[in-house]
Amino acid sequence: MAVSSMKDDLVPEGKMSRRDCLKLMFVTGGAIMLSPLIQFGKVFGANVTSTNSTDILNVSSKVGPDGVSFLYPTKTGGFVWYMNTDNPFDSHFEKGGGSTYEKLVKNNDGSWKPNSDGNVKFNILVTPGQKEAIGGCNMNFADCIQRGFTRQPPITNVELTGFFNMSQAVTHDGIYMRGPWNHHPSSSGSSSGVCCQEAGYDLEIMPNGTFKFTKDLNGAITHPQGIQTISPSVNFVGLGWFGLKYIFFIESADPASPKIRLQLYLNRNGDGKTWVKVGEASDFKDLKWGESGALCGGDPFQVYAWGAAGMVIKWHDGHIDFKWWSVREIDPSVRAH
């Protein structure tokens, strides 16, 4: 059953001792694993205690109602959304602009797919129906770092999770996981042709197991570290179910020294429990990632250290079944290893 709420305290709380066989195990490569002995019906969203604190990693001590483990704890009072297993579209989850599919089709295993394989895009919005940032295409970056992008309270630090089964390779840079981002119907109204509310970050995961972080303002610019390769190597086409987590959080919102961090975690076997960090990138002024000109009242190479309306997942062509999607506003002060 899906959960769609602005409060993380709707996830049931409970405790489980070591005698209930909950352990976290650490393996090389940064993997975080919840033991397969977990009885998920008992521990959805549970706070876990132990007589030996070294046995438990706090950032993975909870799982959601879909059985997928957290990497960072949910922010108290923060936005939480889980995809409805019976009817995915709801007040927060919508078909994205430019999509060519007409509807979603439920598979026999309970997962979903679009009814046609063209342009597939989904928006997950904090405030249902929100269309524009403050000022629309005439908004100003100089204000954003102080007040955020949006008319309503935005999402800031976020953990976006999705599970996918790619039976035919997607094109045009693979699966996009984007945000925080604003929902904008078009860039019309901007005399320069640049709609400043479109600013944000992307993670693009290609079928061949490569990926890149990009920074977008009416055109994506790849992070200076370039295209990265997941190790050990993986080809997502025909792999079966796999999970991806895109993490965005603000390390500093100081206008003099803004900094954000992006992370990619992979659940290679699709069990929802074993996560390996396979990529990470930062953005800060001295990195000089992005536009050299000071667009929209901002600084050259503006760091987007603010919140926005929501998140995006999209892909082009190919064929993907999907399940277990969620967005949680997180507390990044407890770092995933």
C-alpha positions as CSV (number, residue, x, y, z in Angstrom):
1,M,0.0,0.0,0.0
2,A,1.4,3.4,-0.9
3,V,2.1,6.2,1.5
4,S,1.9,9.9,0.3
5,S,2.4,12.3,3.1
6,M,4.3,15.4,4.3
7,K,5.1,13.6,7.6
8,D,7.5,10.7,8.1
9,D,5.8,9.8,11.3
10,L,3.1,8.0,9.3
11,V,5.6,5.2,8.8
12,P,5.0,2.8,11.7
13,E,7.6,2.7,14.4
14,G,8.8,-0.3,16.3
15,K,11.9,-1.9,17.8
16,M,13.6,-5.2,17.2
17,S,16.4,-6.7,19.2
18,R,19.3,-8.8,18.0
19,R,17.4,-11.9,18.9
20,D,15.0,-11.0,16.1
21,C,18.0,-11.5,13.8
22,L,18.3,-7.9,12.3
23,K,21.9,-7.2,11.4
24,L,23.6,-4.9,9.1
25,M,26.7,-6.3,7.3
26,F,29.4,-4.3,5.6
27,V,31.2,-5.5,2.5
28,T,33.9,-4.0,0.4
29,G,33.0,-1.4,-2.2
30,G,30.9,0.6,0.2
31,A,28.0,-1.9,0.3
32,I,25.3,-1.5,2.9
33,M,23.2,-4.6,3.4
34,L,20.2,-5.5,5.5
35,S,20.3,-9.2,6.5
36,P,18.0,-11.5,4.5
37,L,16.7,-12.8,7.8
38,I,14.6,-9.6,8.2
39,Q,10.9,-10.4,8.4
40,F,9.6,-7.4,6.5
41,G,6.1,-7.6,7.8
42,K,7.5,-6.8,11.3
43,V,10.1,-4.1,10.5
44,F,8.7,-1.7,7.9
45,G,9.9,1.6,9.1
46,A,11.2,0.2,12.4
47,N,13.8,1.9,14.6
48,V,16.3,-0.8,15.3
49,T,18.3,-1.1,18.6
50,S,21.1,-3.4,19.6
51,T,23.1,-4.2,22.7
52,N,26.2,-3.4,20.7
53,S,25.9,-0.1,18.9
54,T,28.6,-1.1,16.4
55,D,26.3,-3.7,14.9
56,I,23.9,-1.1,13.6
57,L,24.5,1.6,11.0
58,N,22.0,4.3,11.8
59,V,21.5,5.4,8.2
60,S,20.2,1.9,7.3
61,S,18.1,1.2,10.3
62,K,14.8,1.7,8.6
63,V,12.9,0.3,5.6
64,G,9.8,1.7,4.0
65,P,6.4,0.1,3.4
66,D,7.7,-1.3,0.1
67,G,10.5,-3.2,2.0
68,V,13.3,-1.0,0.5
69,S,16.0,0.1,3.0
70,F,16.8,3.8,3.7
71,L,20.3,5.2,3.2
72,Y,19.7,8.4,5.1
73,P,17.0,9.0,7.8
74,T,13.9,10.9,6.8
75,K,13.8,14.5,7.9
76,T,11.3,15.1,10.7
77,G,8.2,16.6,9.2
78,G,9.8,16.2,5.7
79,F,8.0,15.2,2.5
80,V,7.5,11.5,2.0
81,W,6.0,9.8,-1.0
82,Y,5.7,6.1,-2.0
83,M,4.2,5.0,-5.3
84,N,0.8,3.5,-5.0
85,T,1.0,-0.2,-6.0
86,D,-2.7,-0.2,-7.2
87,N,-2.8,3.1,-9.1
88,P,0.5,4.9,-9.4
89,F,-0.8,8.3,-10.5
90,D,-2.0,10.4,-7.5
91,S,-2.0,14.1,-6.4
92,H,1.8,14.1,-6.2
93,F,2.7,11.7,-9.1
94,E,1.9,12.8,-12.7
95,K,2.7,12.2,-16.3
96,G,5.5,14.5,-17.4
97,G,5.5,16.9,-20.3
98,G,6.6,15.6,-23.6
99,S,5.6,12.0,-22.8
100,T,4.2,9.9,-25.7
101,Y,2.6,7.1,-23.7
102,E,-1.1,7.3,-22.9
103,K,-1.4,5.2,-19.7
104,L,0.3,2.7,-17.4
105,V,-0.3,-1.0,-17.6
106,K,0.1,-3.3,-14.5
107,N,2.2,-6.5,-15.0
108,N,1.3,-9.9,-13.5
109,D,4.1,-9.4,-10.8
110,G,2.5,-6.1,-9.6
111,S,5.1,-3.9,-11.4
112,W,4.1,-1.3,-14.0
113,K,5.0,-0.2,-17.5
114,P,4.0,2.5,-19.9
115,N,1.7,1.3,-22.7
116,S,4.1,2.5,-25.4
117,D,7.9,2.8,-25.5
118,G,8.6,6.4,-26.6
119,N,9.3,9.4,-24.4
120,V,8.5,8.4,-20.8
121,K,8.6,11.0,-18.1
122,F,7.2,11.3,-14.5
123,N,7.1,14.2,-12.1
124,I,6.8,13.8,-8.3
125,L,5.7,17.1,-6.9
126,V,5.7,18.2,-3.3
127,T,2.7,20.5,-3.8
128,P,0.1,18.9,-6.1
129,G,-0.6,20.9,-9.2
130,Q,2.3,23.3,-8.8
131,K,3.3,24.7,-12.2
132,E,5.8,27.6,-11.7
133,A,8.6,28.8,-9.5
134,I,8.4,32.3,-8.0
135,G,8.6,34.7,-10.9
136,G,8.3,32.0,-13.5
137,C,10.9,32.3,-16.3
138,N,11.8,35.8,-14.9
139,M,12.9,34.4,-11.5
140,N,16.3,35.5,-10.1
141,F,19.1,33.2,-8.8
142,A,20.3,35.8,-6.4
143,D,17.1,35.3,-4.3
144,C,16.9,31.5,-4.7
145,I,19.6,30.6,-2.3
146,Q,17.9,32.6,0.4
147,R,14.3,31.6,-0.1
148,G,14.2,28.5,-2.4
149,F,12.8,28.3,-5.8
150,T,9.1,27.7,-5.2
151,R,5.8,29.3,-4.2
152,Q,5.2,26.5,-1.7
153,P,7.7,24.9,0.7
154,P,10.2,23.0,-1.6
155,I,12.0,19.8,-1.2
156,T,15.6,20.3,-0.3
157,N,17.8,17.3,0.6
158,V,16.3,14.2,-1.0
159,E,16.6,10.4,-1.6
160,L,15.0,9.4,-4.8
161,T,14.6,5.6,-5.2
162,G,13.4,3.5,-8.2
163,F,13.5,-0.1,-9.3
164,F,13.7,-1.0,-13.0
165,N,13.7,-4.0,-15.3
166,M,15.2,-3.0,-18.7
167,S,14.4,-5.7,-21.3
168,Q,15.3,-3.4,-24.2
169,A,18.0,-0.7,-24.1
170,V,16.7,2.9,-23.7
171,T,18.3,5.7,-25.7
172,H,19.4,9.3,-25.3
173,D,21.6,8.8,-22.1
174,G,19.5,6.2,-20.4
175,I,17.5,6.6,-17.2
176,Y,17.3,10.2,-15.9
177,M,16.9,10.9,-12.2
178,R,16.5,14.6,-11.7
179,G,16.1,17.2,-9.1
180,P,15.1,19.1,-7.0
181,W,13.4,20.6,-10.0
182,N,10.5,22.9,-10.9
183,H,7.5,21.9,-12.9
184,H,7.3,24.4,-15.8
185,P,5.1,24.2,-18.8
186,S,7.5,26.0,-21.1
187,S,10.3,28.5,-21.3
188,S,8.1,31.1,-23.0
189,G,8.1,34.5,-21.3
190,S,11.9,34.7,-21.1
191,S,13.3,37.3,-23.4
192,S,16.7,35.6,-23.3
193,G,15.3,32.2,-24.1
194,V,16.7,30.9,-20.7
195,C,14.0,29.9,-18.2
196,C,15.9,30.2,-14.9
197,Q,13.4,28.1,-13.0
198,E,14.7,25.1,-15.1
199,A,18.0,25.1,-13.2
200,G,18.9,21.8,-11.5
201,Y,21.0,18.6,-11.5
202,D,20.6,15.3,-13.4
203,L,21.9,11.8,-12.9
204,E,21.9,9.9,-16.2
205,I,22.4,6.1,-16.0
206,M,23.2,4.4,-19.3
207,P,22.3,0.8,-20.2
208,N,26.0,-0.2,-20.5
209,G,26.7,0.6,-16.8
210,T,28.2,4.1,-17.3
211,F,26.7,7.2,-15.8
212,K,27.2,11.0,-15.5
213,F,26.1,13.8,-13.3
214,T,25.0,16.9,-15.3
215,K,24.0,20.4,-14.5
216,D,21.1,21.8,-16.5
217,L,19.9,25.2,-17.5
218,N,18.3,24.8,-20.9
219,G,21.1,22.4,-21.8
220,A,23.0,19.8,-19.8
221,I,26.6,20.3,-19.0
222,T,28.5,17.2,-17.7
223,H,30.4,17.3,-14.4
224,P,34.1,17.9,-14.9
225,Q,34.8,14.3,-13.8
226,G,33.1,13.2,-17.0
227,I,31.4,9.8,-17.7
228,Q,32.0,7.2,-15.0
229,T,31.8,3.4,-15.2
230,I,30.2,1.3,-12.5
231,S,32.6,-1.2,-11.0
232,P,32.3,-4.2,-11.2
233,S,30.9,-3.6,-14.7
234,V,27.2,-4.2,-15.4
235,N,24.9,-4.2,-18.4
236,F,21.4,-3.3,-17.3
237,V,19.7,-4.8,-20.4
238,G,18.4,-8.2,-19.4
239,L,19.8,-8.0,-15.9
240,G,16.4,-8.3,-14.3
241,W,15.3,-6.1,-11.4
242,F,17.8,-3.5,-10.1
243,G,17.5,-0.5,-7.9
244,L,18.9,3.0,-8.2
245,K,19.1,5.7,-5.5
246,Y,19.8,9.3,-6.5
247,I,20.9,11.5,-3.5
248,F,21.0,15.3,-3.5
249,F,21.9,17.3,-0.4
250,I,23.1,20.8,0.4
251,E,26.3,20.9,2.3
252,S,26.4,24.7,2.5
253,A,23.7,27.3,1.6
254,D,26.0,30.2,2.4
255,P,25.8,32.5,-0.6
256,A,29.6,33.1,-0.2
257,S,30.4,29.4,-0.4
258,P,27.5,27.3,-1.5
259,K,28.1,23.5,-1.9
260,I,26.0,20.5,-2.9
261,R,26.7,16.8,-3.1
262,L,25.3,14.2,-5.5
263,Q,25.4,10.4,-5.0
264,L,24.4,7.3,-6.9
265,Y,23.7,4.0,-5.2
266,L,23.0,0.7,-6.9
267,N,21.1,-2.4,-5.7
268,R,22.4,-4.8,-8.3
269,N,20.2,-7.8,-7.4
270,G,16.9,-6.0,-6.9
271,D,16.3,-7.2,-3.4
272,G,15.9,-3.7,-2.0
273,K,18.4,-4.3,0.8
274,T,22.0,-4.3,-0.6
275,W,23.2,-0.9,-1.7
276,V,26.6,0.0,-3.1
277,K,27.7,3.6,-3.6
278,V,29.0,3.7,-7.2
279,G,29.3,7.4,-7.8
280,E,29.6,10.8,-6.1
281,A,30.1,14.4,-7.2
282,S,30.1,17.8,-5.6
283,D,29.4,21.3,-6.9
284,F,31.0,24.5,-5.5
285,K,32.1,27.8,-6.9
286,D,35.7,27.0,-7.5
287,L,34.8,23.9,-9.4
288,K,33.6,26.1,-12.3
289,W,30.9,23.6,-13.5
290,G,28.3,25.1,-15.7
291,E,27.8,28.5,-17.3
292,S,30.7,31.1,-17.1
293,G,28.3,34.0,-17.5
294,A,26.3,35.2,-14.5
295,L,22.8,34.2,-15.7
296,C,19.5,35.2,-14.0
297,G,21.2,37.5,-11.4
298,G,23.4,34.7,-10.1
299,D,27.1,34.1,-10.0
300,P,29.2,32.6,-12.8
301,F,29.0,28.8,-12.4
302,Q,26.1,29.2,-10.1
303,V,25.7,26.5,-7.5
304,Y,22.1,25.4,-7.2
305,A,22.1,25.2,-3.4
306,W,18.3,25.5,-2.8
307,G,15.2,23.5,-2.9
308,A,12.6,23.1,-5.6
309,A,9.1,21.7,-6.4
310,G,9.9,18.0,-6.8
311,M,11.8,15.2,-8.7
312,V,11.7,13.7,-12.1
313,I,12.4,10.2,-13.6
314,K,12.4,9.8,-17.3
315,W,13.7,7.7,-20.3
316,H,13.4,7.5,-24.1
317,D,12.5,4.5,-26.1
318,G,13.6,1.0,-25.0
319,H,11.4,-0.9,-22.6
320,I,11.4,-0.6,-18.8
321,D,9.1,-2.1,-16.2
322,F,9.2,-0.3,-12.8
323,K,8.2,-0.6,-9.2
324,W,9.1,0.5,-5.6
325,W,9.5,4.2,-6.4
326,S,9.8,6.7,-3.5
327,V,10.9,10.2,-2.6
328,R,11.9,11.1,0.9
329,E,13.2,14.4,2.2
330,I,16.3,13.3,4.3
331,D,18.5,14.4,7.1
332,P,22.0,14.4,5.5
333,S,23.8,15.0,8.9
334,V,23.8,11.2,9.3
335,R,26.0,10.2,6.4
336,A,25.8,7.0,4.5
337,H,29.1,5.1,4.2
